[in-house]
Amino acid sequence: MHRVGSAGSNGGSVRTRKEKKLTYVLNDANDTKHCAGINCLDVLKSSVSNDQSYLFTGSRDGTLKRWAFDEDATFCSATFESHVDWVNDAALAGENTLVSCSSDTTVKTWDGLSDGVCTRTLRQHSDYVTCLAVAAKNSNLVASGGLGGEVFIWDIEAALSPVTKPNDANEDSSSSNGANGPVTSLRTVGSSNNISVQSSPSHGYTPTIAKGHKESVYALAMNDTGTMLVSGGTEKVLRVWDPRTGSKSMKLRGHTDNVRVLLLDSTGRFCLSGSSDSMIRLWDLGQQRCLHTYAVHTDSVWALACTPSFSHVYSGGRDQCLYLTDLATRESVLLCTKEHPIQQLALQDNSIWVATTDSSVEKWPAEVQSPQKVFQRGGSFLAGNLSFNRARVSLEGLNPPPAYKEPSITVPGTHPIVQHEILNNKRQILTKDAAGSVKLWDITRGVVVEDYGKISFEEKKEELFEMVSIPSWFTVDTRLGCLSVHLETPQCFSAEMYSADLKVSGRPEDDKINLARETLKGLLGHWLAKKKHKPKPQVLTSGDTLSVKDTKKNLSASKAEDSSAASDPVYPPFEFSSVSPPSIITEGSQGGPWRKKITEYTGTEDEKDFPLWCLDAVLNNRLPPRENTKLSFFLHPCEGSSVQVVTLGKLSAPRILRVHKVTNYVVEKMVLDNPLDSLALDGTSVSGGQPQPLFAGNGLLQSGLKPWQKLRPSIEILCNNQVLSPDMSLATVRAYIWKKPEDLILNYRVAIAR
């Protein structure tokens, strides 16, 4: 504890740029399930070379999954993880290339039959990418559209071809407005590849741009040969393009609200559109007009799927109903009802896969080969032309019963987290999921400490309340259906705890442990361990030879790195689970944001892929200057007390200092009557310029028992006339007992016998 000088602060260094944050996503114990709504799905049908069919799903949890079928069972055979936000659409191009787009503004390509290898990241969009379209017979052609009003047509083969030497990963592709337009940044994120930029301004591939949308694009469709592209969005019109040139050929009006989904027949002559105006429209693009309007739904139409002959359409949307409609006779039948809005549909053989805002996916009977069989079950109605007629029928309760009550297959997900509360200890979070189940998470280990089941969230929150004050060192959200913990410098380094409070053995109990630094060590531990065992390559120009001196220097450097890792282990309260490891989402000085499980690092990742401040903290134990780690207070005898005055000025001590330390200080001053030049409550007293040990963690002199300790008076510390618990920290006293903006005032007296 030392006196507070009157001189002003000499801080005030201004950060010239905002540092990149590091986020880690806590995964549920079962990583084979999605934990948020399913935005998209596609089916890879079995081919001659491979008799296995697969279902691909993309979720709001930021991942895609591949599902294999074993008789009537479905199991997850791969997880595709690299997007850092919602996956909005996915499509198969050719035999095994999976293409996905996301709210992280990227389009990614994957080897669909791999263990989850991302082959390229295409960065061209300025806002969320919402939709994709592929040409069935031209596997190279993929179109993407998004909220920025942009529509890009990609030649996947050209975009995937190597643009630089595989190891040439240091070129920066940040300049995006060259003479030939923006340059695409192509990144490889595979298990055997660096997370690195693989293009440069001189080698970039630029897609074809379809210019014309002034507002957001929500839907795209392409014919089989890739000679016609249709787009729709918030402008309520359909635009038709030639994807080979990006030129616009027509604009079709008719919908009165956002166009949400589009389908083209194989020839590109007929187009189906679904809209937020609840209507389905059939267009003849040759005649440039709307042929029919179908009032089937009572709310927005978000999903369409057509039989191969384009004679019948399956439709779903916000009204949670799946309908089958005969486009020629206008006859409609309710196939099934769901508990959540329907996002996307995919046909497989005689069934239909249904994706909703729920985390599970279901397969329903659909009679795709002979849809008439569904109508023969009865309950059909004629789709009208006017949406309000259909809505009136629904309100009057005249809805027919669904043709099917139960799905044939359900692929279950885990329930997304819908409510959370950070506890006062700033290490635990109480969560509640969509099913009402309440859990307690430890965020420095990434595990569920307690699963309380379906109980009252508010009551459990009150029960777990602790009167402790620790600075907020992280933020959290549940946008991905699970806990995402965000660390930003310098705020994240504001929280410290004593090693004794964290039950860390092998360190003095008064050692201060920085929660963010130890958490970062736990997160990057796997990477550092792999990196340590990788041989460091020697870069020599032609004719150079490595001298003995250089070799010794390199050996000593690697030994130093090894010894520093050994002397700075990951402590048990910060060890993350290897069974359900968290994923890191961050961005370095090259490429763009990326996501990867902490156990999947190979050690070959470039340090430039991580924020510099993270590596500085973990490798060099260098933390940025922190504010408010100390707290000022006055220490006076209680009014009317006859105890001596031990100090006259203002004192300063760490916020986490315990009240019993203040008690020890008072006792020592009363008994020893030391000069009051300067004292330190974190264990030192300054006299003659040299810090001398005053007391150990238990408050006793380290050099053995002294005579004054046998006569030690019993002192208690008060604040606002309330006796303080010895285990309270100064920060807790200030927050819960003092409750004023002014400097804290503590009082002391000889303990009253009770």
JOQUI-V264329 format. One record per residue. D_LAST is the distance of its C-alpha to the last C-alpha in Angstrom with 1 decimal. Layout:
D_LAST / D_LAST
This chain:
30.9 / 33.7 / 34.7 / 36.6 / 40.1 / 41.9 / 45.0 / 45.9 / 45.8 / 48.8 / 48.6 / 50.6 / 52.8 / 54.5 / 55.3 / 59.0 / 58.9 / 56.5 / 55.5 / 56.1 / 53.1 / 52.4 / 51.5 / 50.7 / 51.3 / 49.2 / 51.5 / 50.9 / 51.2 / 54.7 / 56.8 / 60.0 / 59.2 / 59.2 / 55.9 / 57.4 / 60.6 / 64.0 / 66.2 / 69.3 / 71.2 / 74.5 / 76.4 / 78.3 / 81.1 / 82.5 / 85.5 / 88.3 / 86.4 / 83.1 / 82.9 / 79.2 / 78.0 / 74.8 / 72.6 / 70.9 / 67.9 / 66.2 / 62.8 / 60.4 / 58.1 / 60.5 / 62.2 / 65.5 / 66.0 / 69.1 / 69.3 / 71.8 / 73.2 / 73.4 / 75.3 / 73.0 / 69.9 / 68.9 / 66.7 / 65.6 / 67.8 / 66.7 / 64.3 / 65.6 / 62.8 / 63.5 / 63.3 / 60.1 / 60.2 / 61.7 / 65.0 / 67.3 / 70.5 / 72.2 / 75.8 / 77.9 / 80.7 / 83.3 / 82.5 / 79.1 / 77.9 / 74.9 / 74.3 / 71.1 / 69.9 / 66.5 / 64.4 / 63.9 / 67.5 / 69.1 / 71.7 / 71.3 / 73.8 / 72.9 / 74.7 / 74.2 / 74.9 / 72.6 / 68.9 / 68.0 / 69.9 / 70.1 / 73.5 / 73.4 / 71.3 / 73.5 / 71.9 / 74.1 / 72.4 / 70.4 / 68.2 / 67.1 / 70.0 / 70.3 / 73.5 / 76.1 / 79.6 / 81.8 / 85.5 / 86.1 / 89.3 / 88.4 / 85.3 / 85.1 / 84.5 / 81.0 / 80.1 / 76.7 / 75.6 / 72.4 / 70.6 / 72.3 / 75.6 / 76.9 / 79.1 / 79.9 / 82.4 / 81.7 / 84.2 / 81.7 / 84.1 / 84.5 / 80.8 / 80.0 / 82.6 / 81.2 / 81.3 / 80.4 / 80.2 / 77.4 / 75.6 / 76.2 / 72.8 / 72.2 / 74.3 / 72.5 / 73.7 / 71.7 / 74.8 / 75.7 / 78.5 / 81.5 / 85.1 / 85.2 / 82.0 / 78.5 / 78.1 / 76.3 / 73.6 / 74.0 / 71.2 / 71.1 / 67.8 / 68.6 / 67.1 / 69.5 / 69.8 / 68.0 / 66.2 / 68.7 / 71.2 / 74.6 / 76.7 / 77.7 / 79.5 / 82.8 / 82.4 / 80.6 / 81.8 / 82.1 / 82.3 / 84.7 / 83.2 / 84.0 / 83.6 / 83.6 / 80.2 / 78.5 / 75.4 / 73.3 / 75.1 / 73.6 / 76.5 / 79.4 / 82.2 / 85.0 / 88.2 / 89.0 / 91.2 / 89.0 / 91.6 / 89.7 / 86.1 / 84.5 / 81.3 / 79.4 / 76.2 / 74.9 / 78.4 / 79.4 / 82.6 / 83.9 / 85.3 / 87.8 / 88.3 / 90.4 / 87.8 / 90.4 / 90.7 / 87.8 / 90.3 / 89.6 / 92.3 / 91.2 / 88.4 / 88.0 / 86.4 / 85.4 / 81.7 / 79.6 / 76.3 / 75.1 / 77.1 / 74.6 / 76.8 / 80.4 / 82.8 / 86.3 / 88.9 / 90.4 / 93.3 / 91.4 / 93.4 / 90.9 / 87.3 / 84.5 / 81.6 / 78.4 / 76.6 / 73.6 / 76.1 / 76.0 / 79.6 / 81.5 / 84.7 / 87.7 / 89.6 / 93.1 / 92.8 / 96.6 / 97.2 / 94.1 / 93.0 / 90.6 / 92.3 / 89.7 / 86.3 / 84.1 / 81.5 / 79.6 / 75.9 / 73.8 / 71.7 / 72.1 / 74.2 / 72.5 / 74.3 / 77.9 / 79.8 / 83.5 / 85.8 / 88.1 / 91.0 / 89.0 / 90.0 / 86.5 / 83.1 / 79.6 / 77.1 / 73.4 / 70.9 / 68.1 / 69.1 / 68.0 / 71.5 / 74.1 / 77.7 / 81.1 / 84.0 / 87.7 / 88.9 / 92.4 / 91.9 / 88.6 / 87.3 / 83.5 / 81.2 / 77.4 / 76.7 / 72.9 / 69.8 / 66.6 / 63.0 / 63.1 / 65.6 / 68.4 / 68.6 / 71.5 / 74.1 / 76.1 / 78.9 / 79.3 / 82.3 / 82.2 / 78.5 / 76.3 / 73.0 / 70.6 / 67.8 / 65.3 / 62.1 / 60.4 / 59.8 / 62.2 / 66.0 / 68.4 / 72.0 / 74.0 / 77.6 / 79.9 / 83.5 / 84.3 / 87.7 / 88.8 / 86.5 / 88.8 / 87.2 / 84.0 / 86.0 / 87.6 / 84.2 / 84.5 / 82.2 / 83.9 / 84.5 / 86.5 / 84.7 / 85.6 / 86.2 / 83.6 / 79.9 / 79.0 / 81.1 / 79.1 / 75.8 / 77.1 / 78.0 / 74.5 / 72.8 / 75.1 / 73.9 / 77.2 / 76.0 / 77.7 / 75.6 / 75.2 / 77.8 / 75.1 / 71.7 / 70.3 / 70.7 / 72.5 / 69.9 / 66.4 / 64.9 / 61.2 / 58.8 / 55.0 / 53.4 / 52.6 / 49.1 / 49.0 / 45.4 / 42.8 / 39.4 / 38.0 / 34.3 / 31.8 / 31.7 / 35.4 / 36.6 / 36.8 / 39.0 / 39.0 / 42.6 / 44.6 / 48.3 / 51.2 / 50.8 / 47.2 / 45.7 / 42.3 / 41.5 / 39.0 / 40.7 / 39.5 / 41.8 / 41.4 / 42.9 / 45.0 / 44.0 / 42.7 / 39.2 / 39.0 / 41.7 / 40.1 / 43.5 / 44.2 / 41.0 / 39.7 / 39.5 / 37.2 / 34.7 / 34.6 / 34.2 / 31.1 / 29.7 / 30.2 / 28.6 / 26.4 / 24.6 / 26.5 / 29.2 / 32.2 / 35.5 / 38.3 / 40.6 / 43.1 / 44.7 / 45.8 / 48.5 / 50.1 / 53.7 / 55.0 / 53.3 / 50.7 / 48.0 / 49.5 / 47.1 / 48.4 / 47.5 / 48.8 / 48.7 / 46.8 / 44.2 / 43.7 / 42.4 / 39.5 / 36.8 / 35.3 / 32.6 / 31.3 / 33.1 / 29.8 / 29.0 / 32.6 / 32.3 / 35.4 / 36.1 / 38.2 / 36.8 / 34.1 / 30.9 / 30.9 / 34.5 / 35.0 / 37.1 / 39.2 / 39.2 / 42.8 / 44.3 / 43.1 / 44.2 / 47.6 / 47.8 / 47.2 / 49.8 / 52.5 / 51.8 / 54.8 / 57.1 / 56.1 / 56.6 / 60.1 / 61.0 / 60.1 / 62.7 / 65.4 / 68.0 / 68.2 / 71.8 / 73.8 / 75.7 / 78.9 / 81.8 / 85.3 / 86.3 / 82.7 / 81.4 / 77.8 / 77.5 / 75.6 / 73.3 / 72.5 / 71.9 / 69.5 / 67.7 / 67.3 / 66.1 / 63.5 / 62.3 / 62.0 / 60.2 / 57.7 / 57.1 / 56.6 / 54.2 / 52.2 / 51.9 / 50.8 / 48.1 / 46.8 / 46.4 / 45.2 / 41.6 / 40.8 / 38.8 / 42.1 / 44.7 / 46.8 / 48.4 / 52.0 / 52.6 / 52.0 / 52.1 / 51.5 / 54.5 / 54.5 / 56.2 / 56.9 / 59.8 / 60.9 / 63.4 / 66.4 / 67.4 / 65.0 / 61.9 / 61.7 / 59.6 / 59.3 / 57.0 / 55.1 / 56.6 / 60.2 / 60.4 / 63.2 / 62.3 / 65.6 / 63.9 / 64.5 / 61.5 / 63.0 / 62.0 / 58.3 / 56.7 / 56.7 / 53.0 / 52.1 / 54.2 / 52.9 / 49.3 / 50.1 / 52.8 / 52.0 / 48.2 / 49.2 / 47.0 / 47.9 / 46.0 / 42.8 / 41.2 / 37.5 / 36.1 / 34.1 / 31.7 / 31.4 / 28.3 / 27.0 / 24.0 / 22.8 / 20.0 / 17.9 / 19.8 / 19.0 / 17.3 / 19.1 / 19.0 / 22.6 / 24.6 / 25.3 / 27.8 / 30.0 / 31.9 / 31.6 / 30.5 / 31.8 / 30.5 / 31.5 / 30.3 / 29.0 / 26.7 / 23.1 / 20.1 / 19.1 / 22.5 / 21.7 / 18.5 / 21.0 / 23.4 / 21.2 / 20.1 / 23.8 / 25.0 / 22.6 / 23.5 / 27.1 / 28.0 / 30.6 / 33.3 / 32.5 / 35.9 / 34.9 / 32.1 / 31.8 / 28.7 / 30.7 / 30.8 / 33.2 / 33.5 / 36.9 / 38.4 / 42.1 / 42.9 / 41.7 / 38.4 / 36.4 / 33.8 / 30.3 / 28.1 / 28.5 / 26.8 / 23.8 / 23.5 / 25.1 / 28.4 / 31.3 / 33.1 / 30.7 / 27.7 / 27.9 / 26.7 / 24.2 / 22.4 / 21.6 / 19.9 / 18.3 / 15.4 / 12.5 / 13.4 / 12.6 / 15.5 / 15.9 / 19.1 / 20.0 / 16.5 / 15.1 / 12.8 / 15.3 / 15.4 / 16.8 / 19.8 / 21.0 / 24.2 / 25.2 / 27.8 / 25.3 / 23.1 / 26.3 / 27.7 / 24.8 / 22.3 / 24.7 / 27.8 / 30.1 / 33.2 / 32.3 / 30.8 / 27.1 / 24.7 / 21.4 / 19.0 / 16.7 / 14.2 / 12.2 / 8.8 / 6.2 / 3.8 / 0.0
